[in-house]
Amino acid sequence: MSTVSLQQVFKNYELGKTSVPALRGIDLEIQEGDFVTMAGASGSGKSTLLNLIGCLDHPTTGEVWIGDTRVSKLDDKQLNETRLRQIGFVFQSFNLIPVLNVYENVELPLLIMKEISKKERKQRINYFLKAVGLSAFADRKPSELSGGQRQRVAVARALVTKPRIVLADEPTANLDSKTGIEIIDLMQQINEHEKTTFIFSTHDPKVMQRANRIFHLIDGKIEKVENIR
Ligand SMILES: Nc1ncnc2c1ncn2[C@@H]1O[C@H](COP(=O)(O)OP(=O)(O)OP(=O)(O)O)[C@@H](O)[C@H]1O
């Protein structure tokens, strides 16, 4: 069974009387432990596609499956639950809470998961802070970190719930190219070690080459799938 499966997915945005076709018949399969990228120019549909896989939006038509769950049929409450349990997010603009320190930012999604004990919470946070190389920065506020370090915090926060899939929409867009590659390499190490499936988007040719598979999007369609390794 695929971890993510999309079948004939169309997404239109309604803008007044006009309908903007953002995705035009997407079929794709992503397997457990994949490290894949959605590549394409601005407006090609990358964010729309990640939002659908991330249960943040509904397709206009077509089916979206996460494992054996047909998420395109779930109501908002079930979507929230799927999102919390199965998916971690990394954003282009980091989206850290400025008044919380690094440790507390990583802790945040775990506070919603009532079944996780205080002891386990602490263990997980320390484990993932170490994995992203930020154990020594636990007490710092986001404003006291570099862009690359902030994105590392966001990666730890995405992983701490042990999601099946991490979605990263242009995670390197606000970083210089060397730091951007370091973030992708960090995600890949975690992908290999934890077997978490990673799906990220980029329009940077150097960044896309780090993926195992590239889905090339043009005008809302997958034009080509490139297997790198
Ligand atoms: N909320 C919205 N309302 C109307 N049109 C939208 C909306 N979001 C996206 N679109 C349109 O859908 C198409 C795909 O946009 P999308 O943001 O998915 O592309 P993208 O590849 O992620 O672009 P970028 O790299 O600039 O973020 C574009 O034509 C865009 O203008």
The ligand as a Gaussian input file, in Angstrom:
#p B3LYP/6-31G(d) Opt

LIG

0 1
 N       -6.438000      30.851000      -2.637000
 C       -6.348000      30.977000      -3.949000
 N       -7.301000      31.629000      -4.671000
 C       -7.220000      31.742000      -6.005000
 N       -6.219000      31.223000      -6.746000
 C       -5.240000      30.581000      -6.108000
 C       -5.243000      30.419000      -4.668000
 N       -4.128000      29.731000      -4.316000
 C       -3.458000      29.473000      -5.463000
 N       -4.120000      29.975000      -6.539000
 C       -3.718000      29.844000      -7.956000
 O       -3.518000      28.464000      -8.222000
 C       -2.366000      28.254000      -9.040000
 C       -1.373000      27.367000      -8.311000
 O       -0.883000      28.053000      -7.148000
 P        0.106000      27.390000      -6.083000
 O        0.261000      28.377000      -4.969000
 O       -0.336000      26.027000      -5.756000
 O        1.471000      27.310000      -6.940000
 P        2.977000      27.163000      -6.461000
 O        3.644000      26.306000      -7.469000
 O        3.018000      26.700000      -5.051000
 O        3.510000      28.655000      -6.554000
 P        4.622000      29.413000      -5.646000
 O        5.944000      28.724000      -5.930000
 O        4.570000      30.819000      -6.182000
 O        4.178000      29.296000      -4.220000
 C       -1.846000      29.657000      -9.359000
 O       -2.386000      30.037000     -10.599000
 C       -2.386000      30.511000      -8.243000
 O       -2.546000      31.841000      -8.677000

